[in-house]
């Protein structure tokens, strides 16, 4: 069974940092990434990364603050989030696209930025 399991969500003060991790149960994913869904809003792209990290894509709202990376030996993708703002508060979902073009989603992890 293909699974994506996120971890690392927490409550953090504005200006703080968090690192999210997403462990995949297999190595089938070409693209891995993160989406988020703020309260009362639709799910939106945060960042994606290609199989060998040659292509990175970021939402304009997180450029310069968030960094996506992956460790293919561990089937894991990371999202380092720095200088967090209250508007970053959301449920963060791990996302993967398999070699066959099938989309997979994790269950989500809550990130809350508040003083």
Secondary structure by P-SEA (a helix, b strand, c coil): cccccccccccccccbbbbbbbbbccccccccbbbbbcccccccccccccccccbbbbcccccccbbbbbcccccbbbbbbcccccccccbbbbbbbcccbbbbbccbbbbbbcc
